């Protein structure tokens, strides 16, 4: 479908990001490089592709390379005055650091993301995730309370994104049952991408629920310790 759109001259960065994703899923490194090369030097596309590449490098365990690509993504967005995009790529990197167990780095990058684009809805939400994953529940709660107050009619924020963060905060207090309960209302949305401006915004509810079950089950806790 994407290739047909391109043949019809319906070009756009989203199509190339999709082709990169499909190539990644198929393990086609040459096709991934082709799409990455297309984005280089293309304002508004280069930063998005660099951030997407950072995720695939992290998936492969190449954290240093992922960090460098995220840094490039942030710097690529700055000359075009895309402050919110730069903040998102920084916040995405913060989440990744937290999930890799680098809590201090995650908190530091989250703070930088907020400073780049103050009061950005998506950047604040991503930073709140980073704080919650890195164990800084006070900052995470402060951000979600502010977001809830500023965007009372934002359905995806109120019904999906904020409950996920609240669930993670509950698990930080070792209350896995409360975390699971908070995610029950999110299930209709959990397989979708929560926002088009944050490329890695899918499957957080699934991940957080799995973590909650691991913390709540004695057998799972024992298995988790063995695996670590």
N, C-alpha and C positions, 0 to 999 in steps of 0.2 A: 504493500500500500504506500509506503514512504517513497519507494523508488518510482512508482507511478506518479505520485505528486511531483517529484522532482522533474520527471519527463514533461509534465504539464507546466513547468516553470513556476511551480508553487513552492519556491524555496524559502527557507527560514531556519534559524538556528535550532529550533525544537526538533525539526526533522533530522538534522545531523546528530543531535544528542541521542535521539532514538536509535539511529543507525549504530552509533557507538555502543549503546547499551546492548543492542541485539548481537553485535559482533563480540562483545565481552561474554555474554551468555553462551555464545557458540564457540568461544575460545579462538576466535579469528583475530590474531594479533595484527595481521597486515591490514585488515579492514578497520580495526581500531585506530591504527596509525594514520590511515587515509583520512578518517574523519577528524582526527586531532590536527593533522596538517592543514585541513580545510579551514579550521577555526583560527589558526595562528595568524596574527596581524589583522584579524577581522573584529573591529570594535563591537562590543556587545555580545560577541560569541566567544572570543578567546578566553575571557575570565570564566565563563560557564564551563567550557570544555576542560580548562585546567583544573577546576574544582572537581569535576566528574572524574578526571584521570586520577586525582589524588585518592579518591575512594577505591578505585580498582587497584591502585598500588598498595593501599592499606590492606585490602582484601587478600593480596598476595603476601602480606607480612612485611612489606617494604616500607616501614614506618618513616624512616629518614627521607626517602624519596617522596612519600605522601606529604610530609611536612613542607618540603621544598615546593611542591606543586601548589599546595594551598597558599603559601607565601606569594608565589607568582600570580595566583588567581586574584588575591587581594590587590597586589600592585598593578595588575592589568586593569582592574576596575577603576582605580583612582584617577588616572588621566582623563577618563570620560565623565568624571564627577558622579560616578555611580556609587555613592556612599552606602546605600542600602545593600547593594550587591556585594561590595567589599566586606561589609559587616556580616553578611550571611556566610560568605566563604570562611571568614574568621571564626564565626560561631560553629560552623560545621567541623572545622578543625578542632575546636574546643571539645565538642561532643566526642570526637574520635579519640582524643587524648584521654578523656575520662573513661571511655569504654576499654581502652587499652590498660587502664589501671594507673594512669599518670594524673592523679587528681589535682596536684598543684598546678601542673601545666594547663589542665582543662580549665581551672578557675581563672588563671591568668589570661588565657585566650578569650574566655567568655567576657571578662571585664573589658578587654580591648575591643571586642565586637560591639559592646554597648556604647563605648566611647566613640567609635567610628560613625555610627548613625544613631544618635540619641532618640529615643521614643519610636523607633521602628518596630512595628508590630511583630513582623516575622523574625527579625534579629533578636528582639527581646525574648520571644518564645523559644528560639533555638538556644539562646544563652541560658534561659531557665532550665532547659533540658540538661545542658552541660553542667550547670551547678547541681542539679538534682542527682545526676549520675556521678558527680565527683564528691558527693556527700555534704555539700554546702546548702543545707535545707533552708537556712535563714534567708540567704540571697534568692534562692529559687522561689520561696514563698512570697517574698517581697515583690518579685517580678510578676508572678501570676496574679497576685492581688491587684497590682497596678493595671495589668492587662484586662482583668475582669471588669475593672471599673471603667477603663477607657473604651472598651469595645463590648458593651452589654448585648448588642444584637448580632454579633459575629457568630454565626451558627457553628462553623468549624472550630473556631477558637473555644467557644463555650462548651460545646458538646463533645469535642474530641481532644484538642491539644491540651487544654488545661486539666481535664481529668487524668490524662496520662502523667502529667507532671505531679499532680496531687498524689497519684498512686505511687510514683517513685518516692515521693517525700514520705508517705506512710511506711514504705518498706525500709526507708532509712531509720525509722523509729521501731523497726522489727515488728511491724503489724502487717503481716502478709495478707491476712484475711481482709482487712480494710482496703489494701491495695487492689486485691482481686475484685472486690465489690465495686470499687470506683470505676473499674474498667468494663463492667457489664454493659453500660450504656453505649460504650464505644464500639462494640462488636460489629454493628452494621457498616462501619466505616473503615475497619482496621486493615483491610487489604488494599486500600486506595492511597494515592499520594495526597497528603494533607494540604500541600500548597505547591503551586508550580514554581514559586520563586526559591524554594529550598529543595534542591534536587534529591537530597537523601531523606525526605520526610515521610517515607512509607515504612510500615511494619513495626513502628515503635510500640503500638499496643500489644502486639504479639510477643515482642521481646520482653517487655516489662511484665506481662502476665506470666511468661515462662519463669522469669526471675522470682516472681512472687510465689509460684508453686514450689520452686526449689527451696526457697526460704521457709515455706510453711510445712513441708513434709519432712519428718525425721529421716525417712529412707533417702529422700532426695538430698537432704543436707549432708548425710553421711557420704553419698555418692559424690556430691560436689566437692567435699573435702578430699576424697580419694583422687578425683580427677585433677585437682590443683596441686 
